Amino acid sequence: MTNEALIEALRDAEAVKFGEFELSHGGTSEYYVDKYLFETDPDCLEAIAEAFADRLAADDKLGGVALGGVPLAAATSVAAGVPYVIARKQRKEYGTGNLIEGRLEDGEEVVVVEDIVTTGTSLVEAVEALREAGATVERALVVVDREEGGRENVEEAGVELEALVTASDLLDSQ
């Protein structure tokens, strides 16, 4: 799938908005990509899952970053026929008390999927949690790289970041 087709899918889902928006890290932006709109739109979710699946090997395992990466991991798991695990933001305080949900073998390679990368903090935290649980993590796939330092932070953690779309792509196409 081409960048143009993915951008069109994001626009068709009405997930790209222009105006003034406050971001989770406290900054502001003239555009906003609403992950909940693109992750709950079946056509857009399918396009993203297929694009991610095209970038995977048959023996890859996915790691979805809670919350936004979970539907992406689930849809990609089905599209690619590979299993996935979920990296929680914090250990649950009941039941098993897991930080990583799903089956993960020591030394298993995991490709992390995430919705949007701005600073990369949540992605790096998920990578660290997966590594502490015994996974090997060297790659991450994201839908949108806002190009605000996230790529550099993720790569500093030893993870190659591949974005389907960048902020420049989105802004150039408006």
Phi and psi in degrees as a GROMACS rama.xvg file:
@    title "Ramachandran Plot"
@    xaxis  label "Phi"
@    yaxis  label "Psi"
@TYPE xy
-83.6521  161.753  THR-2
-56.3765  -42.4971  ASN-3
-61.0564  -41.8701  GLU-4
-66.2653  -39.5185  ALA-5
-67.7476  -41.064  LEU-6
-62.6156  -41.6075  ILE-7
-62.6234  -40.6263  GLU-8
-63.3293  -41.2414  ALA-9
-63.5356  -41.3073  LEU-10
-68.668  -41.6563  ARG-11
-61.3846  -32.4297  ASP-12
-79.9238  -1.14354  ALA-13
58.8539  33.7091  GLU-14
-88.0088  -14.6053  ALA-15
-103.574  119.441  VAL-16
-124.119  147.459  LYS-17
-119.866  143.128  PHE-18
155.068  -144.23  GLY-19
-120.813  124.286  GLU-20
-132.405  141.827  PHE-21
-88.7345  136.669  GLU-22
-100.642  163.049  LEU-23
-60.6301  -28.9364  SER-24
-84.152  1.16641  HIS-25
102.478  -15.0684  GLY-26
-79.5601  177.772  GLY-27
-121.251  160.884  THR-28
-147.998  153.449  SER-29
-85.7877  -4.94144  GLU-30
-141.78  160.224  TYR-31
-143.076  136.541  TYR-32
-109.489  112.637  VAL-33
-86.2591  99.1563  ASP-34
-61.2146  -31.0649  LYS-35
-70.6171  -26.9871  TYR-36
-75.6397  -42.8856  LEU-37
-76.899  -26.222  PHE-38
-81.6374  -16.8183  GLU-39
-104.356  -0.720172  THR-40
-92.572  116.432  ASP-41
-60.983  -36.8856  PRO-42
-68.8027  -43.6051  ASP-43
-67.6472  -44.3564  CYS-44
-60.0609  -41.6684  LEU-45
-63.7745  -41.9837  GLU-46
-62.8028  -42.3101  ALA-47
-65.5392  -45.8673  ILE-48
-60.5125  -41.5065  ALA-49
-66.8321  -39.5113  GLU-50
-64.8929  -41.853  ALA-51
-64.995  -45.1923  PHE-52
-58.7533  -36.2009  ALA-53
-63.4903  -19.7679  ASP-54
-100.081  8.63994  ARG-55
-110.568  154.209  LEU-56
-94.072  160.757  ALA-57
-61.9465  -26.0509  ALA-58
-100.053  8.8907  ASP-59
-71.9643  152.51  ASP-60
-120.015  144.178  LYS-61
-98.5098  152.266  LEU-62
-127.599  117.406  GLY-63
-94.8218  129.5  GLY-64
-81.4281  121.264  VAL-65
-68.6409  136.881  ALA-66
-96.6929  -40.1935  LEU-67
-63.7154  -30.2035  GLY-68
-79.7548  -12.3868  GLY-69
-68.7207  -50.562  VAL-70
-62.9125  -32.2963  PRO-71
-66.3143  -43.5706  LEU-72
-64.8292  -42.2339  ALA-73
-64.3574  -47.2953  ALA-74
-65.6328  -40.4951  ALA-75
-68.3882  -36.7317  THR-76
-57.0484  -44.913  SER-77
-68.2063  -45.2886  VAL-78
-63.485  -38.635  ALA-79
-97.411  -13.2448  ALA-80
69.5289  33.6583  GLY-81
-121.094  151.064  VAL-82
-77.5543  167.24  PRO-83
-144.21  161.542  TYR-84
-125.221  164.842  VAL-85
-116.535  129.674  ILE-86
-98.7553  110.574  ALA-87
-74.4442  157.061  ARG-88
-76.1184  -29.4186  LYS-89
-147.765  152.629  GLN-90
-62.6994  133.077  ARG-91
-71.4567  148.762  LYS-92
-97.6835  16.7543  GLU-93
-144.238  173.81  TYR-94
58.0261  -124.631  GLY-95
-80.7385  -17.154  THR-96
68.189  26.2113  GLY-97
-73.6324  147.948  ASN-98
-97.2401  -30.739  LEU-99
-112.965  125.938  ILE-100
-105.137  137.613  GLU-101
108.691  -179.753  GLY-102
-87.9159  124.181  ARG-103
-138.015  121  LEU-104
-91.4291  146.903  GLU-105
-58.568  129.842  ASP-106
85.6675  -4.46488  GLY-107
-66.967  138.186  GLU-108
-81.7543  131.675  GLU-109
-125.946  132.51  VAL-110
-100.905  118.859  VAL-111
-84.5538  137.585  VAL-112
-116.606  140.848  VAL-113
-144.901  156.778  GLU-114
-77.6286  -66.1703  ASP-115
-131.074  136.408  ILE-116
-113.244  122.7  VAL-117
-111.021  -73.5601  THR-118
-93.9406  -19.4361  THR-119
86.038  1.33721  GLY-120
-58.5143  -50.8546  THR-121
-66.5683  -34.1388  SER-122
-67.211  -44.7187  LEU-123
-63.2891  -40.9657  VAL-124
-62.1135  -39.9983  GLU-125
-65.4842  -41.9865  ALA-126
-59.7637  -45.6587  VAL-127
-61.7924  -41.9303  GLU-128
-63.5519  -42.7743  ALA-129
-64.3177  -42.3402  LEU-130
-64.8199  -40.7258  ARG-131
-62.7757  -28.7718  GLU-132
-83.3926  -0.786374  ALA-133
107.957  -2.83489  GLY-134
-77.4208  156.668  ALA-135
-104.012  121.997  THR-136
-125.222  117.783  VAL-137
-127.381  -10.4116  GLU-138
-135.501  148.839  ARG-139
-138.274  139.585  ALA-140
-113.087  130.469  LEU-141
-128.992  154.073  VAL-142
-74.0592  -53.4317  VAL-143
-128.841  128.354  VAL-144
-101.557  112.942  ASP-145
-72.6743  -4.53864  ARG-146
56.5541  47.2524  GLU-147
-123.568  33.1639  GLU-148
101.132  -9.23409  GLY-149
-62.6915  -44.1215  GLY-150
-57.599  -46.0419  ARG-151
-63.5509  -41.715  GLU-152
-65.2265  -40.3743  ASN-153
-67.8318  -44.0107  VAL-154
-67.8487  -30.7303  GLU-155
-63.5368  -27.2931  GLU-156
-83.0107  5.87965  ALA-157
83.324  25.9164  GLY-158
-122.694  127.97  VAL-159
-76.9242  126.973  GLU-160
-105.155  127.046  LEU-161
-121.489  119.173  GLU-162
-103.444  138.724  ALA-163
-69.6035  -36.2225  LEU-164
-142.84  144.411  VAL-165
-109.322  166.372  THR-166
-58.1447  -40.7618  ALA-167
-58.7731  -42.4472  SER-168
-58.3032  -47.5252  ASP-169
-64.0857  -44.1901  LEU-170
-73.8602  -33.0726  LEU-171
-69.1091  -24.6191  ASP-172
-93.8485  -0.905036  SER-173
